[in-house]
Amino acid sequence: MKINNMIISPNHWLSWGKYAVISLAICIGVILLVRFLYWIIKKKKEKRKNERK
């Protein structure tokens, strides 16, 4: 019976919602960070190519 109460209770869903939002925010943050670093590396490579010319 305790398991059913946990599933039905709104507090349980709120706590799961918090974890879902936090994990989603972390994923988005990591993706943006990787893209930003990749963009910086690309810019540096372009500068090096220009210097060689």
C-alpha distance matrix in Angstrom:
0.0 3.8 5.5 5.3 6.5 8.9 10.3 11.0 12.4 16.2 16.8 15.0 17.4 20.3 20.0 20.0 22.8 24.8 24.6 25.7 28.6 29.7 29.7 31.6 34.0 34.7 35.4 37.8 39.5 40.1 41.5 43.8 44.9 45.8 47.6 49.5 50.6 51.6 53.7 55.4 56.3 57.7 59.8 61.2 62.1 63.9 65.8 66.9 68.2 70.2 71.7 72.9 74.9
3.8 0.0 3.8 5.5 5.2 6.4 8.9 10.1 10.6 14.3 14.1 12.3 15.1 17.7 17.0 17.3 20.4 21.9 21.7 23.2 26.0 26.8 27.0 29.1 31.3 31.9 32.8 35.3 36.7 37.4 39.0 41.2 42.2 43.2 45.2 46.9 47.9 49.1 51.2 52.7 53.6 55.2 57.2 58.5 59.6 61.4 63.2 64.3 65.7 67.7 69.1 70.4 72.4
5.5 3.8 0.0 3.8 5.5 5.2 6.4 8.8 10.1 13.4 13.5 10.9 13.1 16.2 15.5 15.0 18.1 20.0 19.4 20.5 23.6 24.5 24.4 26.3 28.9 29.4 30.0 32.5 34.2 34.7 36.1 38.4 39.5 40.4 42.3 44.1 45.1 46.2 48.3 50.0 50.8 52.3 54.4 55.7 56.7 58.5 60.4 61.5 62.7 64.8 66.3 67.5 69.4
5.3 5.5 3.8 0.0 3.8 5.4 5.2 6.2 8.6 12.0 13.2 11.1 12.7 15.9 16.1 15.6 18.2 20.6 20.5 21.1 24.0 25.5 25.5 27.0 29.6 30.6 31.0 33.2 35.1 35.9 37.0 39.3 40.7 41.6 43.2 45.1 46.4 47.3 49.2 51.1 52.1 53.3 55.4 56.9 57.9 59.5 61.5 62.8 63.9 65.8 67.5 68.7 70.5
6.5 5.2 5.5 3.8 0.0 3.8 5.5 5.2 5.9 9.7 10.5 9.2 11.5 14.2 14.5 14.9 17.3 19.3 19.7 20.8 23.2 24.6 25.2 26.8 29.0 30.1 31.0 33.0 34.7 35.8 37.1 39.1 40.4 41.6 43.3 44.9 46.3 47.5 49.3 51.0 52.2 53.5 55.4 56.9 58.1 59.7 61.5 62.9 64.2 65.9 67.5 69.0 70.8
8.9 6.4 5.2 5.4 3.8 0.0 3.8 5.5 5.4 8.4 8.4 6.1 8.7 11.4 11.1 11.4 14.1 15.9 16.1 17.4 19.9 21.1 21.6 23.4 25.5 26.5 27.5 29.6 31.1 32.1 33.6 35.6 36.8 38.0 39.8 41.4 42.7 43.9 45.7 47.4 48.5 50.0 51.8 53.3 54.5 56.1 57.9 59.2 60.6 62.4 63.9 65.3 67.2
10.3 8.9 6.4 5.2 5.5 3.8 0.0 3.8 5.8 8.1 9.3 6.7 7.6 11.1 11.5 10.7 13.0 15.6 15.7 16.1 18.8 20.5 20.7 22.0 24.5 25.7 26.2 28.2 30.2 31.2 32.2 34.3 35.8 36.9 38.3 40.2 41.6 42.6 44.4 46.3 47.4 48.6 50.5 52.2 53.2 54.7 56.7 58.1 59.2 61.0 62.7 64.1 65.8
11.0 10.1 8.8 6.2 5.2 5.5 3.8 0.0 3.8 6.4 8.9 7.7 8.2 11.3 12.7 12.5 14.1 16.7 17.7 17.9 20.1 22.2 22.9 23.8 26.1 27.7 28.3 29.9 31.9 33.3 34.2 36.0 37.8 39.0 40.3 42.0 43.7 44.7 46.2 48.2 49.5 50.6 52.3 54.2 55.3 56.7 58.6 60.2 61.3 62.9 64.7 66.2 67.8
12.4 10.6 10.1 8.6 5.9 5.4 5.8 3.8 0.0 3.8 5.5 5.6 7.0 9.1 10.5 11.4 12.9 14.9 16.3 17.2 19.0 20.7 21.9 23.1 24.9 26.6 27.7 29.2 30.8 32.4 33.7 35.2 36.8 38.3 39.7 41.1 42.8 44.2 45.5 47.3 48.8 50.0 51.6 53.3 54.7 56.1 57.8 59.4 60.7 62.2 63.9 65.6 67.2
16.2 14.3 13.4 12.0 9.7 8.4 8.1 6.4 3.8 0.0 3.8 5.4 5.1 6.1 8.7 9.9 10.3 12.3 14.4 15.0 16.2 18.3 19.9 20.6 22.2 24.3 25.5 26.6 28.2 30.1 31.3 32.5 34.2 36.0 37.1 38.4 40.3 41.7 42.9 44.6 46.3 47.5 48.9 50.8 52.3 53.4 55.1 56.9 58.2 59.5 61.2 63.1 64.6
16.8 14.1 13.5 13.2 10.5 8.4 9.3 8.9 5.5 3.8 0.0 3.8 5.4 5.0 6.2 8.6 9.6 10.5 12.6 14.1 15.2 16.6 18.4 19.8 21.0 22.7 24.4 25.7 26.8 28.7 30.3 31.5 32.8 34.7 36.2 37.2 38.9 40.6 41.8 43.3 45.0 46.5 47.8 49.4 51.1 52.4 53.9 55.6 57.1 58.5 60.0 61.8 63.6
15.0 12.3 10.9 11.1 9.2 6.1 6.7 7.7 5.6 5.4 3.8 0.0 3.8 5.5 5.3 6.3 8.6 10.1 11.0 12.4 14.4 15.6 16.8 18.4 20.1 21.4 22.8 24.5 25.9 27.3 28.9 30.5 31.7 33.3 34.9 36.2 37.7 39.2 40.8 42.3 43.8 45.2 46.8 48.3 49.8 51.3 52.9 54.4 55.9 57.4 58.9 60.6 62.4
17.4 15.1 13.1 12.7 11.5 8.7 7.6 8.2 7.0 5.1 5.4 3.8 0.0 3.8 5.4 5.0 5.9 8.6 9.9 10.2 12.1 14.1 15.2 16.1 18.0 19.8 20.8 22.2 23.9 25.5 26.7 28.2 29.9 31.4 32.7 34.1 35.9 37.2 38.5 40.3 41.9 43.0 44.6 46.4 47.8 49.1 50.8 52.5 53.7 55.2 56.9 58.6 60.2
20.3 17.7 16.2 15.9 14.2 11.4 11.1 11.3 9.1 6.1 5.0 5.5 3.8 0.0 3.8 5.4 4.9 6.2 8.7 9.7 10.4 12.2 14.2 15.1 16.3 18.3 19.8 20.9 22.2 24.2 25.6 26.7 28.3 30.2 31.4 32.5 34.4 36.0 37.1 38.7 40.5 41.8 43.1 44.8 46.5 47.7 49.2 51.0 52.4 53.8 55.4 57.2 58.9
20.0 17.0 15.5 16.1 14.5 11.1 11.5 12.7 10.5 8.7 6.2 5.3 5.4 3.8 0.0 3.8 5.3 5.1 6.5 8.7 10.0 10.7 12.4 14.2 15.4 16.7 18.5 20.1 21.1 22.7 24.5 25.9 27.0 28.8 30.5 31.5 33.0 34.7 36.2 37.5 39.1 40.7 42.1 43.6 45.2 46.7 48.2 49.7 51.3 52.8 54.2 56.0 57.8
20.0 17.3 15.0 15.6 14.9 11.4 10.7 12.5 11.4 9.9 8.6 6.3 5.0 5.4 3.8 0.0 3.8 5.4 5.1 6.1 8.7 9.9 10.6 12.1 14.2 15.4 16.5 18.3 19.8 21.1 22.6 24.3 25.6 27.0 28.6 30.1 31.6 32.9 34.5 36.2 37.5 38.9 40.6 42.2 43.5 45.0 46.7 48.2 49.6 51.2 52.8 54.4 56.1
22.8 20.4 18.1 18.2 17.3 14.1 13.0 14.1 12.9 10.3 9.6 8.6 5.9 4.9 5.3 3.8 0.0 3.8 5.5 5.0 6.1 8.5 9.9 10.4 12.1 14.2 15.3 16.4 18.1 19.9 21.0 22.4 24.1 25.7 26.9 28.3 30.1 31.5 32.7 34.5 36.1 37.3 38.8 40.6 42.0 43.3 45.0 46.7 48.0 49.4 51.1 52.8 54.4
24.8 21.9 20.0 20.6 19.3 15.9 15.6 16.7 14.9 12.3 10.5 10.1 8.6 6.2 5.1 5.4 3.8 0.0 3.8 5.4 5.2 6.1 8.6 9.8 10.5 12.3 14.2 15.4 16.3 18.3 20.0 21.0 22.3 24.3 25.8 26.7 28.4 30.1 31.4 32.7 34.5 36.0 37.3 38.9 40.6 41.9 43.4 45.1 46.6 48.0 49.4 51.3 53.1
24.6 21.7 19.4 20.5 19.7 16.1 15.7 17.7 16.3 14.4 12.6 11.0 9.9 8.7 6.5 5.1 5.5 3.8 0.0 3.8 5.5 5.1 6.0 8.4 9.8 10.5 12.2 14.2 15.2 16.4 18.3 19.9 20.9 22.5 24.3 25.5 26.8 28.5 30.1 31.5 32.9 34.5 36.0 37.5 39.0 40.6 42.1 43.5 45.1 46.7 48.1 49.8 51.7
25.7 23.2 20.5 21.1 20.8 17.4 16.1 17.9 17.2 15.0 14.1 12.4 10.2 9.7 8.7 6.1 5.0 5.4 3.8 0.0 3.8 5.5 5.2 6.0 8.5 9.9 10.5 12.2 14.1 15.4 16.5 18.3 19.8 21.2 22.6 24.2 25.8 27.0 28.5 30.3 31.7 32.9 34.6 36.3 37.6 39.0 40.8 42.3 43.6 45.2 46.8 48.4 50.1
28.6 26.0 23.6 24.0 23.2 19.9 18.8 20.1 19.0 16.2 15.2 14.4 12.1 10.4 10.0 8.7 6.1 5.2 5.5 3.8 0.0 3.8 5.6 5.1 6.0 8.6 9.9 10.5 12.0 14.2 15.3 16.3 18.1 19.9 21.0 22.2 24.1 25.6 26.7 28.4 30.2 31.4 32.7 34.6 36.1 37.3 38.9 40.7 42.1 43.4 45.0 46.9 48.5
29.7 26.8 24.5 25.5 24.6 21.1 20.5 22.2 20.7 18.3 16.6 15.6 14.1 12.2 10.7 9.9 8.5 6.1 5.1 5.5 3.8 0.0 3.8 5.4 5.1 6.2 8.7 10.0 10.4 12.3 14.3 15.3 16.3 18.3 20.0 20.8 22.4 24.2 25.6 26.8 28.5 30.1 31.4 32.9 34.6 36.1 37.5 39.1 40.7 42.1 43.5 45.3 47.2
29.7 27.0 24.4 25.5 25.2 21.6 20.7 22.9 21.9 19.9 18.4 16.8 15.2 14.2 12.4 10.6 9.9 8.6 6.0 5.2 5.6 3.8 0.0 3.8 5.5 5.1 6.2 8.7 9.8 10.6 12.4 14.3 15.2 16.5 18.4 19.8 21.1 22.5 24.3 25.8 27.0 28.5 30.3 31.7 33.0 34.7 36.3 37.7 39.2 40.9 42.3 43.9 45.8
31.6 29.1 26.3 27.0 26.8 23.4 22.0 23.8 23.1 20.6 19.8 18.4 16.1 15.1 14.2 12.1 10.4 9.8 8.4 6.0 5.1 5.4 3.8 0.0 3.8 5.4 5.1 6.2 8.5 9.9 10.7 12.3 14.1 15.5 16.6 18.2 20.0 21.1 22.5 24.4 25.9 27.0 28.6 30.4 31.7 33.0 34.8 36.5 37.7 39.2 40.9 42.5 44.2
34.0 31.3 28.9 29.6 29.0 25.5 24.5 26.1 24.9 22.2 21.0 20.1 18.0 16.3 15.4 14.2 12.1 10.5 9.8 8.5 6.0 5.1 5.5 3.8 0.0 3.8 5.5 5.2 6.0 8.6 9.9 10.5 12.1 14.2 15.4 16.2 18.2 19.8 20.9 22.4 24.3 25.6 26.8 28.6 30.2 31.5 32.9 34.8 36.2 37.5 39.1 41.0 42.6
34.7 31.9 29.4 30.6 30.1 26.5 25.7 27.7 26.6 24.3 22.7 21.4 19.8 18.3 16.7 15.4 14.2 12.3 10.5 9.9 8.6 6.2 5.1 5.4 3.8 0.0 3.8 5.5 5.0 6.1 8.6 9.9 10.4 12.2 14.2 15.1 16.3 18.1 19.8 21.0 22.4 24.1 25.6 26.9 28.5 30.2 31.6 33.1 34.7 36.2 37.6 39.3 41.2
35.4 32.8 30.0 31.0 31.0 27.5 26.2 28.3 27.7 25.5 24.4 22.8 20.8 19.8 18.5 16.5 15.3 14.2 12.2 10.5 9.9 8.7 6.2 5.1 5.5 3.8 0.0 3.8 5.4 5.2 6.2 8.7 9.9 10.7 12.4 14.2 15.4 16.5 18.3 20.1 21.2 22.5 24.4 25.9 27.1 28.7 30.5 31.9 33.1 34.9 36.5 37.9 39.7
37.8 35.3 32.5 33.2 33.0 29.6 28.2 29.9 29.2 26.6 25.7 24.5 22.2 20.9 20.1 18.3 16.4 15.4 14.2 12.2 10.5 10.0 8.7 6.2 5.2 5.5 3.8 0.0 3.8 5.5 5.1 6.1 8.5 9.9 10.6 12.1 14.2 15.3 16.4 18.3 20.0 20.9 22.5 24.4 25.8 26.9 28.7 30.5 31.6 33.1 34.8 36.5 38.1
39.5 36.7 34.2 35.1 34.7 31.1 30.2 31.9 30.8 28.2 26.8 25.9 23.9 22.2 21.1 19.8 18.1 16.3 15.2 14.1 12.0 10.4 9.8 8.5 6.0 5.0 5.4 3.8 0.0 3.8 5.5 5.2 6.0 8.6 9.9 10.4 12.2 14.1 15.2 16.5 18.3 19.8 21.0 22.6 24.4 25.7 27.1 28.8 30.4 31.7 33.2 35.1 36.8
40.1 37.4 34.7 35.9 35.8 32.1 31.2 33.3 32.4 30.1 28.7 27.3 25.5 24.2 22.7 21.1 19.9 18.3 16.4 15.4 14.2 12.3 10.6 9.9 8.6 6.1 5.2 5.5 3.8 0.0 3.8 5.5 5.0 6.1 8.6 9.8 10.5 12.1 14.1 15.3 16.5 18.2 19.9 21.1 22.5 24.3 25.8 27.1 28.7 30.4 31.8 33.3 35.3
41.5 39.0 36.1 37.0 37.1 33.6 32.2 34.2 33.7 31.3 30.3 28.9 26.7 25.6 24.5 22.6 21.0 20.0 18.3 16.5 15.3 14.3 12.4 10.7 9.9 8.6 6.2 5.1 5.5 3.8 0.0 3.8 5.5 5.2 6.2 8.6 10.0 10.5 12.2 14.3 15.4 16.4 18.4 20.1 21.1 22.5 24.5 25.9 27.1 28.8 30.5 32.0 33.6
43.8 41.2 38.4 39.3 39.1 35.6 34.3 36.0 35.2 32.5 31.5 30.5 28.2 26.7 25.9 24.3 22.4 21.0 19.9 18.3 16.3 15.3 14.3 12.3 10.5 9.9 8.7 6.1 5.2 5.5 3.8 0.0 3.8 5.5 5.1 6.0 8.6 9.8 10.4 12.3 14.2 15.1 16.4 18.4 20.0 21.0 22.6 24.5 25.8 27.0 28.8 30.6 32.1
44.9 42.2 39.5 40.7 40.4 36.8 35.8 37.8 36.8 34.2 32.8 31.7 29.9 28.3 27.0 25.6 24.1 22.3 20.9 19.8 18.1 16.3 15.2 14.1 12.1 10.4 9.9 8.5 6.0 5.0 5.5 3.8 0.0 3.8 5.5 5.1 6.2 8.5 9.8 10.6 12.3 14.1 15.3 16.6 18.4 20.0 21.3 22.8 24.6 26.0 27.2 29.1 31.0
45.8 43.2 40.4 41.6 41.6 38.0 36.9 39.0 38.3 36.0 34.7 33.3 31.4 30.2 28.8 27.0 25.7 24.3 22.5 21.2 19.9 18.3 16.5 15.5 14.2 12.2 10.7 9.9 8.6 6.1 5.2 5.5 3.8 0.0 3.8 5.4 5.2 6.0 8.5 9.9 10.6 12.2 14.2 15.4 16.5 18.4 20.1 21.2 22.7 24.5 25.9 27.3 29.3
47.6 45.2 42.3 43.2 43.3 39.8 38.3 40.3 39.7 37.1 36.2 34.9 32.7 31.4 30.5 28.6 26.9 25.8 24.3 22.6 21.0 20.0 18.4 16.6 15.4 14.2 12.4 10.6 9.9 8.6 6.2 5.1 5.5 3.8 0.0 3.8 5.5 5.0 6.1 8.7 9.9 10.4 12.2 14.3 15.3 16.4 18.5 20.1 21.1 22.6 24.5 26.0 27.6
49.5 46.9 44.1 45.1 44.9 41.4 40.2 42.0 41.1 38.4 37.2 36.2 34.1 32.5 31.5 30.1 28.3 26.7 25.5 24.2 22.2 20.8 19.8 18.2 16.2 15.1 14.2 12.1 10.4 9.8 8.6 6.0 5.1 5.4 3.8 0.0 3.8 5.4 5.1 6.3 8.7 9.8 10.6 12.5 14.4 15.4 16.7 18.7 20.2 21.3 22.9 24.9 26.5
50.6 47.9 45.1 46.4 46.3 42.7 41.6 43.7 42.8 40.3 38.9 37.7 35.9 34.4 33.0 31.6 30.1 28.4 26.8 25.8 24.1 22.4 21.1 20.0 18.2 16.3 15.4 14.2 12.2 10.5 10.0 8.6 6.2 5.2 5.5 3.8 0.0 3.8 5.4 5.1 6.2 8.6 9.9 10.6 12.4 14.3 15.4 16.7 18.6 20.2 21.3 23.0 25.1
51.6 49.1 46.2 47.3 47.5 43.9 42.6 44.7 44.2 41.7 40.6 39.2 37.2 36.0 34.7 32.9 31.5 30.1 28.5 27.0 25.6 24.2 22.5 21.1 19.8 18.1 16.5 15.3 14.1 12.1 10.5 9.8 8.5 6.0 5.0 5.4 3.8 0.0 3.8 5.5 5.1 6.1 8.7 10.0 10.6 12.4 14.4 15.5 16.7 18.6 20.2 21.5 23.3
53.7 51.2 48.3 49.2 49.3 45.7 44.4 46.2 45.5 42.9 41.8 40.8 38.5 37.1 36.2 34.5 32.7 31.4 30.1 28.5 26.7 25.6 24.3 22.5 20.9 19.8 18.3 16.4 15.2 14.1 12.2 10.4 9.8 8.5 6.1 5.1 5.4 3.8 0.0 3.8 5.5 5.0 6.2 8.7 9.9 10.6 12.5 14.4 15.5 16.7 18.6 20.4 21.7
55.4 52.7 50.0 51.1 51.0 47.4 46.3 48.2 47.3 44.6 43.3 42.3 40.3 38.7 37.5 36.2 34.5 32.7 31.5 30.3 28.4 26.8 25.8 24.4 22.4 21.0 20.1 18.3 16.5 15.3 14.3 12.3 10.6 9.9 8.7 6.3 5.1 5.5 3.8 0.0 3.8 5.4 5.1 6.2 8.7 9.9 10.7 12.5 14.4 15.5 16.7 18.8 20.6
56.3 53.6 50.8 52.1 52.2 48.5 47.4 49.5 48.8 46.3 45.0 43.8 41.9 40.5 39.1 37.5 36.1 34.5 32.9 31.7 30.2 28.5 27.0 25.9 24.3 22.4 21.2 20.0 18.3 16.5 15.4 14.2 12.3 10.6 9.9 8.7 6.2 5.1 5.5 3.8 0.0 3.8 5.4 5.1 6.2 8.7 9.9 10.7 12.5 14.4 15.4 16.9 19.1
57.7 55.2 52.3 53.3 53.5 50.0 48.6 50.6 50.0 47.5 46.5 45.2 43.0 41.8 40.7 38.9 37.3 36.0 34.5 32.9 31.4 30.1 28.5 27.0 25.6 24.1 22.5 20.9 19.8 18.2 16.4 15.1 14.1 12.2 10.4 9.8 8.6 6.1 5.0 5.4 3.8 0.0 3.8 5.5 5.2 6.3 8.7 10.0 10.7 12.5 14.4 15.7 17.3
59.8 57.2 54.4 55.4 55.4 51.8 50.5 52.3 51.6 48.9 47.8 46.8 44.6 43.1 42.1 40.6 38.8 37.3 36.0 34.6 32.7 31.4 30.3 28.6 26.8 25.6 24.4 22.5 21.0 19.9 18.4 16.4 15.3 14.2 12.2 10.6 9.9 8.7 6.2 5.1 5.4 3.8 0.0 3.8 5.5 5.1 6.3 8.8 10.0 10.7 12.5 14.6 15.9
61.2 58.5 55.7 56.9 56.9 53.3 52.2 54.2 53.3 50.8 49.4 48.3 46.4 44.8 43.6 42.2 40.6 38.9 37.5 36.3 34.6 32.9 31.7 30.4 28.6 26.9 25.9 24.4 22.6 21.1 20.1 18.4 16.6 15.4 14.3 12.5 10.6 10.0 8.7 6.2 5.1 5.5 3.8 0.0 3.8 5.4 5.1 6.3 8.8 10.0 10.6 12.7 14.8
62.1 59.6 56.7 57.9 58.1 54.5 53.2 55.3 54.7 52.3 51.1 49.8 47.8 46.5 45.2 43.5 42.0 40.6 39.0 37.6 36.1 34.6 33.0 31.7 30.2 28.5 27.1 25.8 24.4 22.5 21.1 20.0 18.4 16.5 15.3 14.4 12.4 10.6 9.9 8.7 6.2 5.2 5.5 3.8 0.0 3.8 5.4 5.1 6.3 8.7 9.9 10.9 13.0
63.9 61.4 58.5 59.5 59.7 56.1 54.7 56.7 56.1 53.4 52.4 51.3 49.1 47.7 46.7 45.0 43.3 41.9 40.6 39.0 37.3 36.1 34.7 33.0 31.5 30.2 28.7 26.9 25.7 24.3 22.5 21.0 20.0 18.4 16.4 15.4 14.3 12.4 10.6 9.9 8.7 6.3 5.1 5.4 3.8 0.0 3.8 5.5 5.1 6.3 8.7 10.1 11.2
65.8 63.2 60.4 61.5 61.5 57.9 56.7 58.6 57.8 55.1 53.9 52.9 50.8 49.2 48.2 46.7 45.0 43.4 42.1 40.8 38.9 37.5 36.3 34.8 32.9 31.6 30.5 28.7 27.1 25.8 24.5 22.6 21.3 20.1 18.5 16.7 15.4 14.4 12.5 10.7 9.9 8.7 6.3 5.1 5.4 3.8 0.0 3.8 5.4 5.1 6.2 8.8 10.2
66.9 64.3 61.5 62.8 62.9 59.2 58.1 60.2 59.4 56.9 55.6 54.4 52.5 51.0 49.7 48.2 46.7 45.1 43.5 42.3 40.7 39.1 37.7 36.5 34.8 33.1 31.9 30.5 28.8 27.1 25.9 24.5 22.8 21.2 20.1 18.7 16.7 15.5 14.4 12.5 10.7 10.0 8.8 6.3 5.1 5.5 3.8 0.0 3.8 5.4 5.1 6.4 9.0
68.2 65.7 62.7 63.9 64.2 60.6 59.2 61.3 60.7 58.2 57.1 55.9 53.7 52.4 51.3 49.6 48.0 46.6 45.1 43.6 42.1 40.7 39.2 37.7 36.2 34.7 33.1 31.6 30.4 28.7 27.1 25.8 24.6 22.7 21.1 20.2 18.6 16.7 15.5 14.4 12.5 10.7 10.0 8.8 6.3 5.1 5.4 3.8 0.0 3.8 5.5 5.3 6.8
70.2 67.7 64.8 65.8 65.9 62.4 61.0 62.9 62.2 59.5 58.5 57.4 55.2 53.8 52.8 51.2 49.4 48.0 46.7 45.2 43.4 42.1 40.9 39.2 37.5 36.2 34.9 33.1 31.7 30.4 28.8 27.0 26.0 24.5 22.6 21.3 20.2 18.6 16.7 15.5 14.4 12.5 10.7 10.0 8.7 6.3 5.1 5.4 3.8 0.0 3.8 5.5 5.4
71.7 69.1 66.3 67.5 67.5 63.9 62.7 64.7 63.9 61.2 60.0 58.9 56.9 55.4 54.2 52.8 51.1 49.4 48.1 46.8 45.0 43.5 42.3 40.9 39.1 37.6 36.5 34.8 33.2 31.8 30.5 28.8 27.2 25.9 24.5 22.9 21.3 20.2 18.6 16.7 15.4 14.4 12.5 10.6 9.9 8.7 6.2 5.1 5.5 3.8 0.0 3.8 5.4
72.9 70.4 67.5 68.7 69.0 65.3 64.1 66.2 65.6 63.1 61.8 60.6 58.6 57.2 56.0 54.4 52.8 51.3 49.8 48.4 46.9 45.3 43.9 42.5 41.0 39.3 37.9 36.5 35.1 33.3 32.0 30.6 29.1 27.3 26.0 24.9 23.0 21.5 20.4 18.8 16.9 15.7 14.6 12.7 10.9 10.1 8.8 6.4 5.3 5.5 3.8 0.0 3.8
74.9 72.4 69.4 70.5 70.8 67.2 65.8 67.8 67.2 64.6 63.6 62.4 60.2 58.9 57.8 56.1 54.4 53.1 51.7 50.1 48.5 47.2 45.8 44.2 42.6 41.2 39.7 38.1 36.8 35.3 33.6 32.1 31.0 29.3 27.6 26.5 25.1 23.3 21.7 20.6 19.1 17.3 15.9 14.8 13.0 11.2 10.2 9.0 6.8 5.4 5.4 3.8 0.0
